């Protein structure tokens, strides 16, 4: 059939524009259930985009139950409305902290906050880097990565994504290239598309990004910014050893690179390797959110800038984008940091994450590297079946997982999928989902191995 999407204008990533055009065509009747779509390579050529963009679009469309693909037959429009998965192992959030009543803690925390702060202060604008008290609380949270910082190097934001956005706007220009792992945080991919920046992948080995390949990538792309998520990396859950971190820090210094260190999971490890904030403080923007160690309810994150002047530039970018972090959320975060409640919740989350990793080790076929207390795990696929196809099979069984395509910076990336172990409300639900997945994997040639 001859359908060709007309893509909307605007800053949305192209792959989402393709998905939107597909959904609109199905809703309007231009596409009917059973209609066959052009092959991905042909559609990429007709639209003038790369094949990876169309692959990501088709993967997302399958997740929304807009299309279905059958090996050897092609891709077809599906009938009906999108289906909601029964079990979601795709949303990477911390599990409920065992032994703690988080809703009750939120109520008592806000009550304590209101006793210590005036309602007028919480109802006012606080644009920029945050109040002195908030920045001091941020310095204490950031101390997990090293020494406590002076508050004039600390910036408060409404989540890690807001702070990453500010750094990208300050440190790059439209059309610039940001270097990252071949599989990286989807929020960075979306951010690059929204701000019209490019991403380029740097090759890795078992220890993480390769310094020599980083040097080659800088010369090839003229990049000035390097994004790293070195501790319990998303999606692979790998931890870069100290030796590789030092090699990369030296290479970044040689090349004059700015390092953006996204470090949401550090507090989940008992003895994490030193942060780039310590190894290369003069060139590192270090971002640490509370969302992954406590709860996404707390839309609060802290940034450590290389110097006070850099912190002010980030604050200016925040004023021009998100304006400020929400005072009630940052106030509660500060209250919990002051009282020690944040540490108590983090300890409970870490303990529950360890239990859930053990559950996964006991149920899933061997072949994945378990982590000490990660919220997620990476399962490599050795079969010819692409992870997006496996995700589609899982969705039809009522299970949502995250295929490699969602994390891919370019066309060359490892085949596998990420499982978020904290998304289910309890351990029994997690066991149900993992047993369903193990059953699916047992029917995929080359993907299942006997347990030993």
C-alpha positions in Angstrom: 0.0 0.0 0.0 1.1 3.6 -0.6 0.8 5.2 2.8 3.5 7.8 3.5 3.4 9.8 6.8 3.3 13.6 6.7 5.4 14.6 9.7 4.3 17.4 11.9 6.6 20.4 12.4 8.1 21.1 15.7 10.9 19.8 18.0 9.5 16.4 18.8 11.8 13.5 17.9 11.2 12.3 14.4 10.5 8.7 15.5 7.6 10.0 17.6 6.3 12.1 14.7 6.2 8.9 12.6 4.2 7.2 15.4 1.9 10.1 15.7 1.2 10.2 12.0 0.5 6.5 12.1 -1.9 6.8 14.9 -3.7 9.7 13.2 -3.9 7.8 9.9 -5.5 4.8 11.7 -7.9 7.1 13.6 -9.0 8.9 10.5 -9.5 5.7 8.5 -6.7 6.4 6.0 -5.1 3.2 7.4 -7.4 0.2 8.0 -6.7 -2.9 10.1 -4.7 -5.3 8.0 -3.1 -2.6 5.8 0.5 -3.4 5.1 3.2 -0.8 5.8 6.2 -0.2 3.6 9.4 -2.0 4.6 11.4 0.0 7.2 14.3 0.6 4.8 12.0 1.9 2.1 10.1 4.2 4.5 13.4 5.6 5.8 14.5 6.3 2.2 11.2 8.0 1.4 11.2 10.2 4.5 14.9 11.0 4.2 15.7 9.7 7.7 18.1 7.0 8.9 16.9 3.4 9.4 17.4 3.6 13.2 14.7 6.3 13.4 12.1 4.2 11.6 13.1 1.1 13.6 12.5 3.1 16.8 9.2 4.4 15.4 8.0 0.9 14.6 9.1 -0.4 18.0 7.1 2.3 19.7 4.1 1.7 17.5 4.2 -2.0 18.4 4.2 -1.1 22.1 1.1 1.0 21.5 -0.5 -1.9 19.6 -0.8 0.2 16.4 1.0 -2.3 14.3 2.1 -5.9 14.3 5.0 -7.5 12.5 5.3 -11.1 11.3 8.7 -12.5 10.1 8.6 -13.0 6.4 5.3 -11.3 5.9 5.8 -7.7 6.9 4.3 -5.1 9.2 0.5 -4.6 9.3 -1.9 -2.2 11.0 -3.7 -3.7 14.0 -7.4 -3.4 14.9 -8.6 -2.2 18.3 -7.3 0.2 20.9 -3.9 0.1 22.5 -3.7 -2.6 25.2 -2.4 -1.9 28.7 0.1 -4.5 29.9 -1.0 -6.4 33.0 2.5 -6.2 34.4 4.9 -3.4 33.8 8.6 -4.2 34.0 9.6 -1.2 31.9 9.3 1.8 34.2 12.5 2.1 36.1 11.4 3.3 39.6 12.5 2.3 43.1 10.5 -0.4 44.8 8.4 0.5 47.8 10.8 0.6 50.8 10.2 -2.5 52.9 9.0 -1.9 56.4 8.2 1.8 55.8 4.8 3.4 55.0 5.9 6.0 52.4 2.5 7.8 52.1 2.5 8.2 55.9 6.1 9.5 55.8 5.1 12.0 53.2 2.2 13.3 55.4 4.4 13.6 58.5 7.2 15.1 56.5 5.0 17.9 55.0 3.6 18.6 58.5 7.1 19.0 59.9 8.0 21.2 56.9 5.1 23.5 57.5 6.0 23.8 61.1 9.6 24.9 60.2 8.7 27.0 57.1 6.1 29.7 56.4 3.3 28.9 54.0 4.1 32.1 52.2 7.6 30.9 51.4 6.3 27.7 50.0 3.8 29.5 47.8 6.3 32.0 46.3 8.5 31.9 43.3 12.1 30.7 43.9 13.7 31.0 40.5 17.3 30.1 39.9 19.7 27.8 41.7 17.5 27.3 44.8 17.4 28.9 48.3 20.5 28.8 50.5 18.9 26.1 52.6 18.0 24.0 49.6 21.5 24.3 48.2 23.0 23.3 51.6 20.7 20.2 51.6 21.9 19.5 48.0 25.5 19.7 49.1 24.8 17.0 51.8 23.2 14.7 49.2 26.0 15.3 46.7 28.5 14.4 49.4 27.9 10.7 48.5 30.1 11.4 45.5 32.9 13.0 47.5 33.5 15.9 49.8 30.8 18.3 50.8 30.7 21.1 48.2 30.4 24.9 48.8 26.7 25.9 48.2 27.7 28.3 45.4 28.5 25.2 43.2 25.2 23.5 43.9 22.0 24.0 41.8 18.6 22.6 42.7 16.3 21.4 39.9 12.9 19.8 39.4 14.4 16.4 38.6 17.4 15.1 36.8 15.9 15.7 33.4 15.5 19.4 34.1 19.1 19.7 35.2 20.4 17.7 32.2 18.4 20.0 29.9 20.0 23.1 31.5 23.5 21.6 31.1 22.9 20.8 27.4 21.5 24.3 26.7 24.5 25.9 28.4 27.3 23.7 27.2 26.2 23.0 23.6 24.6 24.8 20.6 22.0 23.5 18.1 23.6 21.0 15.8 26.4 20.1 18.3 27.2 16.4 19.0 27.1 14.9 22.4 29.0 11.6 22.9 27.5 8.8 24.9 27.5 5.0 25.2 25.9 3.0 22.3 23.1 2.2 24.7 22.2 5.1 26.9 19.5 6.8 29.0 16.4 7.4 26.8 15.9 10.8 28.4 19.1 11.9 26.8 18.0 10.6 23.4 14.7 12.5 23.8 16.5 15.6 25.0 18.9 15.7 22.1 16.0 15.4 19.7 14.0 18.2 21.4 17.0 20.6 21.5 18.2 19.6 18.0 21.5 18.2 19.3 23.1 15.1 17.8 24.2 12.0 19.6 27.1 9.8 18.7 28.0 6.5 20.2 31.5 5.6 21.7 32.4 1.9 21.7 32.7 0.1 25.0 34.1 -3.1 26.5 33.3 -4.9 29.7 34.8 -2.1 31.8 32.8 0.7 30.0 33.6 3.3 27.4 37.0 2.9 25.6 39.3 5.9 25.9 40.9 5.4 22.5 37.5 5.3 20.8 36.5 8.4 22.8 39.5 10.2 21.3 38.5 9.1 17.8 34.9 10.1 18.3 35.9 13.6 19.4 38.1 14.0 16.3 35.4 12.6 14.0 32.4 14.6 15.4 34.1 17.7 16.9 32.2 17.0 20.1 32.9 19.0 23.3 30.5 17.2 25.7 30.6 13.6 27.0 27.6 12.1 28.8 28.4 9.3 31.3 26.2 7.2 33.6 29.0 5.1 35.0 27.4 3.6 38.1 24.7 1.0 37.5 24.4 2.3 34.0 21.0 2.6 32.4 20.2 0.1 30.8 23.1 -2.3 31.3 23.4 -2.0 35.1 27.2 -2.1 34.7 29.5 -0.3 37.1 32.6 1.3 35.5 35.7 0.4 37.5 37.9 3.0 39.0 40.8 2.3 36.6 38.7 3.0 33.5 37.2 6.1 35.1 40.7 7.5 35.7 41.7 6.7 32.1 38.6 8.5 30.8 39.2 11.5 33.1 42.7 11.8 31.7 41.4 11.6 28.1 38.7 14.2 28.8 41.4 16.5 30.2 43.6 15.9 27.1 40.7 16.6 24.7 39.2 19.5 26.7 35.8 17.7 27.1 33.0 18.7 29.4 31.8 15.6 31.3 28.1 15.3 32.3 27.9 12.6 35.0 24.4 11.3 35.5 24.6 9.5 38.8 21.2 8.6 40.1 22.1 5.1 41.6 25.3 5.8 43.5 23.6 5.4 47.0 22.4 2.0 46.1 26.0 0.6 46.2 27.9 0.1 49.5 31.2 1.0 48.0 30.9 2.7 44.6 34.0 3.7 42.6 34.9 7.4 42.8 32.8 9.7 40.8 34.0 11.9 38.0 33.1 14.8 40.2 36.2 13.8 42.3 38.4 12.6 39.4 37.8 15.6 37.1 36.0 18.3 39.2 37.1 21.2 37.0 35.2 19.8 34.0 32.3 17.7 35.5 28.7 18.6 35.8 27.5 16.0 38.3 23.7 15.3 38.6 22.2 13.3 41.4 18.4 12.8 41.8 16.4 11.6 44.7 13.9 9.9 42.4 15.8 6.6 42.0 16.8 6.1 45.6 13.6 7.4 47.3 10.6 8.0 45.0 9.8 9.7 41.7 7.2 11.6 43.8 10.1 13.8 44.9 10.8 15.8 41.7 14.0 17.0 43.2 17.6 16.7 42.0 20.9 18.4 42.7 23.7 19.4 40.4 27.3 20.0 41.3 28.9 22.5 38.9 32.7 22.9 38.2 32.7 26.4 39.7 30.3 29.1 40.9 30.2 30.8 37.5 29.1 27.6 35.8 26.4 27.1 38.5 25.0 30.6 37.7 24.9 29.7 34.0 22.9 26.6 34.8 20.6 28.6 37.0 20.0 31.0 34.2 19.0 28.1 31.9 16.6 26.8 34.6 15.0 30.3 34.8 14.4 30.1 31.0 13.0 26.5 31.0 11.5 25.1 34.2 11.8 28.4 36.2 12.4 26.6 39.5 12.1 23.4 41.4 8.6 23.1 43.1 9.0 24.5 46.6 6.9 21.9 48.3 8.8 19.0 46.8 12.2 20.5 47.5 11.1 21.5 50.9 10.1 18.0 51.7 13.4 16.7 50.3 15.3 19.1 52.5 13.2 18.1 55.5 14.0 14.4 54.9 17.7 15.1 54.4 17.8 17.2 57.6 16.0 14.6 59.7 17.8 11.5 58.3 14.6 10.2 56.8 16.1 10.2 53.3 18.9 7.9 54.4 16.4 5.6 56.1 14.2 5.3 53.0 17.3 4.8 50.8 18.5 2.0 53.0 15.1 0.3 52.8 14.9 0.7 49.0 18.4 -0.7 48.7 17.5 -3.8 50.8 14.4 -4.4 48.7 16.3 -4.0 45.5 18.8 -6.6 46.6 15.9 -9.0 47.4 14.4 -8.4 43.9 17.7 -9.0 42.2 17.9 -12.4 44.0 14.3 -13.2 42.9 15.4 -12.5 39.3 18.5 -14.7 39.6 16.3 -17.6 40.9 13.7 -17.4 38.1 15.3 -16.2 34.9 17.5 -18.4 32.7 21.1 -17.7 33.3 23.0 -15.4 31.0 22.6 -12.0 32.6 24.9 -10.2 35.0 23.2 -9.5 38.3 24.0 -6.4 40.2 24.4 -5.8 43.9 21.3 -3.6 44.4 20.3 -2.2 41.0 16.8 -1.3 40.3 17.1 -2.9 36.9 18.9 -5.7 35.0 20.1 -6.1 31.4 19.3 -9.4 29.7 21.4 -10.0 26.5 19.8 -11.9 23.6 22.0 -14.2 21.6 19.3 -15.2 19.2 18.5 -13.6 15.8 15.2 -12.4 17.4 15.5 -8.6 17.9 14.6 -7.3 21.3 11.8 -5.2 19.9 10.2 -8.4 18.6 10.6 -10.1 21.9 9.0 -7.0 23.6 6.0 -7.4 21.3 5.7 -11.1 22.2 5.9 -10.2 25.9 3.3 -7.4 25.5 0.9 -9.9 24.0 1.4 -12.0 27.1 0.6 -9.0 29.3 4.1 -8.0 30.1 6.0 -4.8 29.4 9.8 -4.8 29.0 12.2 -2.3 27.5 13.9 -3.4 24.3 17.4 -2.3 23.3 16.0 -0.1 20.6 14.7 2.3 23.2 18.3 3.0 24.4 20.1 2.9 21.1 22.2 6.0 20.0 23.0 4.6 16.6 22.4 1.5 14.4 25.0 -0.6 16.1 24.1 -1.8 19.5 23.9 -4.9 21.7 20.7 -7.0 21.4 18.9 -7.4 24.7 16.4 -5.8 26.9 16.1 -4.1 30.3 13.9 -5.2 33.1 12.9 -2.8 35.8 12.5 -4.8 39.0 11.0 -2.0 41.2 7.9 -1.2 39.2 5.7 -4.0 40.6 3.8 -3.2 43.8 5.1 -6.4 45.6 7.4 -9.4 45.2 4.7 -11.8 44.2 3.7 -9.6 41.3 7.4 -9.5 40.3 7.6 -13.3 40.5 4.6 -13.6 38.3 6.1 -11.3 35.7 9.5 -13.0 35.7 8.0 -16.5 35.4 6.0 -15.3 32.4 9.1 -13.9 30.9 11.1 -17.1 31.6 8.4 -19.0 29.8 8.6 -16.7 26.8 12.4 -17.0 26.7 12.3 -20.8 26.8 10.6 -20.6 23.4 13.2 -18.3 21.9 16.0 -20.3 20.3 19.4 -19.3 21.6 18.0 -17.2 24.4 17.4 -19.7 27.1 20.1 -21.7 28.9 19.6 -24.3 31.6 20.0 -23.1 35.2 23.1 -24.2 37.0 
